[in-house]
Amino acid sequence: MIRIKTFGEPLQPFKARRELDELDERVNRFIAENGIKRVISVSDSTTSEEGNTCGLIRVLVYEE
């Protein structure tokens, strides 16, 4: 069965690299803890407020 999981991460000025590393770790931990064998897709999209990027949404599509 194909499943979708989303992860959100707020971004702060000058801290984006650390926040992206933390997001990578959360996604990798989810994959390991749930025994996911096949990842179909991973995509990122930014969120914005008043024209400023303020967050990131990562979508993971995987097969159970």
Buried (B, 14 or more C-beta within 10 A) or exposed (E): EEEEBEBEBEBEEEEEEEBBEEBBEBBEEBBEEEEBEEEEEBEEEEBEEEEEEEBBBBEBBBEE
